[in-house]
């Protein structure tokens, strides 16, 4: 389960939807269904080492030819970051002692002190998702990181493109409120006890991402035997919820849609759902 928890924070990186690795791509062109002009679908990873951040002309040109940018949420929008920070705090305050014994609390406290310079006294009221994000950033093998979401937001600003959201920050953060807190805490402790495995799994995901290999991304997700327990809530239902607003967006204006790569493949992936709705969705190879 901890694999799913990590990969969701990274990007939800992930069929029976069949594409060959040779045809795999992170950038997909959407046409047909009486569209006046094409739109584009791009799979992101939410954080990556700066020296591994990849961008090429086909992606830049697809964005530049679009009339608006759509993202899962727009962190750059006024007030969004403040709302996000508020939502990261457990409303009832510190809670870890409800789920961990003294030795486990000491292990977690020491890990945060050693790696972040703060202990549970300072961060113990943050939700497991927020603590997990800290661990994930700490596992990155670099000091300088880059975000595809931030890159696209900056380029959209330079191109004077409006930015649209597919869901609210409240909805996105609320996804984990549907998962028992004790279960999330146990994943957190597992990550601390085996941080080397976390780093290795992250590296495998990033390698697959940079290879634009959706098949391998999906296989890595499926290595977690409990992934299916929450895949419907974290991926499938959200993908279905996005189809209607995406259709509205792309029929109004040419749209560059940037979402976590995990939302692209599979029977319930955005690619297949748009194809089922009558659109032609084809990879743009590099």
QUIDA-V21327 format. One record per helix or strand. SS is the DSSP state (2 for helix, 1 for strand). FROM is the first residue (numbers start at 1). TO is the last residue. If there is no record, write none. Layout:
BEGIN
ss->SS from->FROM to->TO
ss->SS from->FROM to->TO
END
This chain:
BEGIN
ss->2 from->2 to->10
ss->2 from->21 to->23
ss->1 from->27 to->31
ss->1 from->39 to->44
ss->1 from->48 to->49
ss->2 from->50 to->52
ss->2 from->57 to->64
ss->1 from->68 to->71
ss->2 from->80 to->87
ss->1 from->89 to->89
ss->2 from->96 to->98
ss->2 from->102 to->116
ss->2 from->120 to->123
ss->1 from->126 to->126
ss->2 from->128 to->138
ss->1 from->145 to->146
ss->2 from->148 to->159
ss->1 from->162 to->165
ss->2 from->169 to->178
ss->2 from->181 to->193
ss->2 from->195 to->210
ss->2 from->214 to->222
ss->2 from->227 to->252
ss->1 from->255 to->260
ss->2 from->261 to->263
ss->2 from->270 to->276
ss->1 from->280 to->283
END
